[in-house]
Amino acid sequence: MKKRIRSKYLMIIATILILTFTALSGCDKDTKDAKSNKEKIEINIAALKGPTGMGMVKLMEDAEGGKTANDYNFTVAGEADVISTGLVKGEFDIAAVPCNLASVLYNKTEGNIKIAGINTLGVLYIVETGNTINAVEDLKGKTIYSTGFGTTPQYTLNYLLSLYGLDSEKDVTIEYKTEATEVAAMLEGATDAIAMLPQPYVTTVMVNNDKVRIALDIEKEWKAANNNNGVVTGVVVVNSEFLKNNPEAVEEFLNEYEESANFVNSDVEKAAELVEKFGLFKAVIAKKALPYCNITLIRNNEMKEMVKGYLGVLFEQNPKAVGGALPADDFYHVN
């Protein structure tokens, strides 16, 4: 009798477990069906050629194959002005742009641009054809060739020198050229030339001239003397109105962007192929340059503190570099 009762209870328990499992499976299926049937929206995204846009390439590939949460229309631009105009006019919903440009556009549009993440840290390097520069202090008395007069490279170099007790006007001579190719020409054939260049132009110069070596990583030197706060080169921005109306879509994009950035850092060879496929740079250069491009995605309060610190440095040197005023807290999209 006891065995029959026990068997009966076991059968009841088994039935309950089967029904529970079936119900849970149904819920899981419903959730998956809901996700697969979710209506996708179109999002217009702009990326700048070079490191600022390189973190997006896996996302571009996935979008092309219809594997993304929403439908992404990408525009790759060679000039920041193209993206700036599109953002101001509302033609782009999301874009990867230089950090200071994000601040300029925030001020210009009276808060209609928000920053959602840092996507590129420092990409500037001191290179030389000799072997005399092993610390920032070694630059004293030297001539440095560079591009970017009146823009962030100049302010970055000035601030770096000041962190190590050097005056950019008294302790070094900085000769600014219009193009990176001019700087490369100055290095060609010289035995003791020093220059500051961004990636991937550093790699381009090194490929064409085996005498050139990386002497200093400005990101590393900046952080070492600046309480571990680094250079913020590129950021992801979003149109405020679009963010307000589509917060879930923006979150989905940022999650996919993070996956793309991780892919670019982990599979450099495949990422380099995609960099060339989508017109951001040649694969042969990108393959060697990507490990030095500091591609990432930093969000929320960490992003806010880093950007505020960096923009503060630029503002002290030239308020126009950030659009005349430091952005208010509503500039930062923080969850």
Sequence and secondary structure as in RCSB ss.txt:
>XXXX:A:sequence
MKKRIRSKYLMIIATILILTFTALSGCDKDTKDAKSNKEKIEINIAALKGPTGMGMVKLMEDAEGGKTANDYNFT
VAGEADVISTGLVKGEFDIAAVPCNLASVLYNKTEGNIKIAGINTLGVLYIVETGNTINAVEDLKGKTIYSTGFG
TTPQYTLNYLLSLYGLDSEKDVTIEYKTEATEVAAMLEGATDAIAMLPQPYVTTVMVNNDKVRIALDIEKEWKAA
NNNNGVVTGVVVVNSEFLKNNPEAVEEFLNEYEESANFVNSDVEKAAELVEKFGLFKAVIAKKALPYCNITLIRN
NEMKEMVKGYLGVLFEQNPKAVGGALPADDFYHVN
>XXXX:A:secstr
 HHHHHHHHHHHHHHHHHHHHHHHHHHHHHHHHHHHHS   EEEEEEETTHHHHTTHHHHHHHHTT SSSEEEEE
EESSHHHHHHHHHHT  SEEEEEHHHHHHHHHHTTS EEEEEEEE   EEEEESSS  SSGGGGTT EEEES TT
SHHHHHHHHHHHHTT  TTTT EEEE SSHHHHHHHHTT SS EEEEETTHHHHHHHH TT EEEEEHHHHHHHT
TTT     EEEEEEHHHHHH HHHHHHHHHHHHHHHHHHHH HHHHHHHHHHTTSS HHHHHHHGGGS EEEE H
HHHHHHHHHHHHHHHHH GGGGTSS   GGGB   
